Amino acid sequence: MRTNTPFEEALQEELAELEQKSLHRTLRIVESAQGPEINLRHKTHLNFSSNDYLGLANHPRLIEAAQNALKYYGTGSGAARLICGNLDVHSALDSALAQFKDTEAALTFSTGYAAAVGTIPAVVGRGDTVILDKLAHASLIDGARLSGARLRAFPHNNIAYLKKVLRQEKNSGRILIVTESVFSMDGDIGKLEDIVEVKEKLGGWLMVDEAHATGMYGRNRRGMVEQLGLSKKVEIQMGTLSKALGSSGGYIAGCKTLIDILINKARSFIYSTATSPTVAAASLAAVLLVSGAEGEERRSALWDNIHYLAERLPARWSRSDPLQSPIFPLMIGDEAEALQIAQQLEKKGFLVPAIRYPTVAHQQARLRLTLSSKHEKNQIDELLKHLTNS
Ligand SMILES: *Cc1c(COP(=O)(O)O)cnc(C)c1O
């Protein structure tokens, strides 16, 4: 047997430490398409962990669009969009998104992560300030760090604290406030109306990440910004095509000038090959589908499931307003305990993974339960039976 190199030993020390703190992660292999039922280790599991909220990840219309694009364009887009990779399907997707979001323009990136780390540094830099909600997604934190701007944070949804920070940072360059509309690990809603009010009074621009809201809120399912009537007051609307839209890719929607700046300055856009045309075509089909009658049907089926579960969750996991989103954090606290409960559930055929540090704070471990429009009531009942006993 070969002995470990010093390189391996150094890394193994770190892994051992993660293991000892119940923070080590491994990949599980899914042997089927996405859906309420997935196969793990040749066994069917009920899946309560996906962000495919509207069940579009293997919808026939998205598959057909991808297949047609595959036949016409092949697999690769050849280059970055500013070279020769900007196929008509990419521009059509940008336009469809602008229309869907009712903004002047939109721009798609290869992922939501790329949209965040490209956009923040394109609008703020050294001498400026980014103010983030404490629970903002890692991609937003990383984008803020990359920008070189001063980083400030406010406790989750604490508007009084945000005001204080805004007053302190006045006269110090540009100010960008960054938050989410639906928080990814807590499933609660950002106080967007209050934030808009304070930034209109005290100055600052607002970027809202709608990763978990696009397709699910608002009259036209544009997101929470639409639902709250704030479209004209949010400078930068971000989202992803990889959650409710069932495809892959991120987007920014806003004024033409913003999109022009991004095309010229966002490094994750400029220096990265355009998304595969098959993916762009599936995304385009998803945007059109969500915009239309089937989008509404699926949205309402999803909310029906959310209501059903919210009314039946064990009391210890009920939250002040359980009807906020399809994301239910079942708080456990201790990492080892969360991991153990998740493993027990998995053995019984339910996938509700433990979410641990650093995705959430230390001792804030939880099971993150998510619903889709495709879950049947009896599948939710099955889960509830086992949750009550665990
Ligand atoms: C998932 C997610 C992203 C990243 O989007 P991807 O398309 O998966 O890269 C960004 N922000 C939030 C809040 C998310 O949950």
The ligand as an SDF file (V2000), in Angstrom:
LIG
                    3D

 15 15  0  0  0  0  0  0  0  0999 V2000
  -29.2170   28.7590   -5.5070 C   0  0  0  0  0  0  0  0  0  0  0  0
  -28.9840   30.1730   -5.1750 C   0  0  0  0  0  0  0  0  0  0  0  0
  -28.1030   30.9630   -5.9270 C   0  0  0  0  0  0  0  0  0  0  0  0
  -27.2300   30.3900   -7.0040 C   0  0  0  0  0  0  0  0  0  0  0  0
  -27.9430   30.0130   -8.1300 O   0  0  0  0  0  0  0  0  0  0  0  0
  -27.3870   28.8250   -9.0530 P   0  0  0  0  0  0  0  0  0  0  0  0
  -28.1250   28.9800  -10.3220 O   0  0  0  0  0  0  0  0  0  0  0  0
  -27.6860   27.5460   -8.3370 O   0  0  0  0  0  0  0  0  0  0  0  0
  -25.9190   29.0480   -9.2010 O   0  0  0  0  0  0  0  0  0  0  0  0
  -28.0310   32.2980   -5.6200 C   0  0  0  0  0  0  0  0  0  0  0  0
  -28.7490   32.8400   -4.6160 N   0  0  0  0  0  0  0  0  0  0  0  0
  -29.5610   32.0970   -3.8500 C   0  0  0  0  0  0  0  0  0  0  0  0
  -30.3420   32.7490   -2.7640 C   0  0  0  0  0  0  0  0  0  0  0  0
  -29.6980   30.7450   -4.1020 C   0  0  0  0  0  0  0  0  0  0  0  0
  -30.4880   30.0090   -3.3200 O   0  0  0  0  0  0  0  0  0  0  0  0
  1  2  1  0
  2  3  1  0
  2 14  2  0
  3  4  1  0
  3 10  2  0
  4  5  1  0
  5  6  1  0
  6  7  2  0
  6  8  1  0
  6  9  1  0
 10 11  1  0
 11 12  2  0
 12 13  1  0
 12 14  1  0
 14 15  1  0
M  END
$$$$
